[in-house]
């Protein structure tokens, strides 16, 4: 069984009308372990999400590409990467 890593990502939506829950529901390729909503300004909310991926993927690039291809997401920032057995 491959090792799992947790990637903490800050996600900014394309539109302030998009609900954070809808963005999380649209992420089907990877497992979202937990997330929280962080108010930015003027009704814009960022999502701080811990997403699980296989270490064998060789880095965060596949996850980053997947997130940026999502119709609801405008920007992402990888905040931290850790083995799944540790807490971020």
C-alpha positions as CSV (number, residue, x, y, z in Angstrom):
1,X,0.0,0.0,0.0
2,X,1.5,3.3,-1.0
3,X,2.4,6.0,1.5
4,X,-0.1,8.8,1.8
5,X,0.8,12.5,2.1
6,X,-1.4,15.3,3.3
7,X,-1.2,18.5,1.3
8,X,-2.5,21.7,2.9
9,X,-3.8,24.0,0.2
10,X,-5.3,27.5,0.2
11,X,-7.9,27.7,-2.5
12,X,-9.4,30.9,-3.9
13,X,-12.7,30.6,-5.8
14,X,-13.2,32.3,-9.2
15,X,-16.4,33.9,-8.0
16,X,-17.6,35.2,-4.6
17,X,-21.0,33.6,-5.3
18,X,-19.5,30.1,-5.3
19,X,-20.1,28.3,-2.0
20,X,-17.0,26.7,-0.5
21,X,-19.0,23.4,0.0
22,X,-19.6,23.2,-3.7
23,X,-15.9,23.5,-4.5
24,X,-15.1,20.8,-2.0
25,X,-17.9,18.5,-3.4
26,X,-16.4,19.0,-6.9
27,X,-13.0,17.6,-5.9
28,X,-13.6,13.9,-6.6
29,X,-10.2,12.7,-7.7
30,X,-8.5,13.3,-4.3
31,X,-9.8,12.8,-0.7
32,X,-10.4,16.0,1.2
33,X,-9.7,15.1,4.9
34,X,-10.8,18.4,6.3
35,X,-11.3,22.0,5.4
36,X,-12.1,25.3,6.9
37,X,-13.3,28.6,5.4
38,X,-11.2,31.7,5.9
39,X,-12.8,35.1,5.1
40,X,-10.5,37.3,3.0
41,X,-12.4,40.5,2.2
42,X,-15.6,41.8,0.6
43,X,-17.4,38.5,0.8
44,X,-14.5,36.5,-0.7
45,X,-13.7,33.3,1.2
46,X,-10.6,31.1,0.9
47,X,-10.7,27.4,1.7
48,X,-7.9,25.9,3.6
49,X,-8.0,22.2,2.8
50,X,-6.1,19.1,3.8
51,X,-6.0,16.8,0.8
52,X,-4.7,13.3,0.8
53,X,-2.6,12.0,-2.1
54,X,-0.3,9.1,-2.9
55,X,3.4,9.8,-2.3
56,X,4.1,7.8,-5.5
57,X,2.7,10.7,-7.5
58,X,6.1,12.3,-7.0
59,X,5.1,15.7,-5.7
60,X,2.2,18.1,-5.6
61,X,2.2,19.0,-9.3
62,X,-0.6,16.5,-10.2
63,X,-2.8,17.8,-7.4
64,X,-2.0,21.4,-8.3
65,X,-2.9,20.8,-12.0
66,X,-6.1,19.1,-11.0
67,X,-7.2,21.9,-8.7
68,X,-6.4,24.6,-11.2
69,X,-8.4,22.8,-13.9
70,X,-11.5,23.0,-11.7
71,X,-14.1,25.5,-13.0
72,X,-14.7,27.0,-9.6
73,X,-11.0,27.6,-8.6
74,X,-9.0,30.7,-9.6
75,X,-5.8,30.3,-7.5
76,X,-4.2,27.8,-5.2
77,X,-1.2,28.0,-2.8
78,X,0.4,24.9,-1.3
79,X,0.9,25.7,2.4
80,X,2.4,22.5,3.7
81,X,3.1,18.8,2.9
82,X,3.3,16.1,5.5
83,X,3.1,12.3,5.7
84,X,-0.5,11.3,6.5
85,X,0.5,9.7,9.8
86,X,1.5,13.2,11.2
87,X,-0.7,16.2,11.8
88,X,-0.3,19.5,10.1
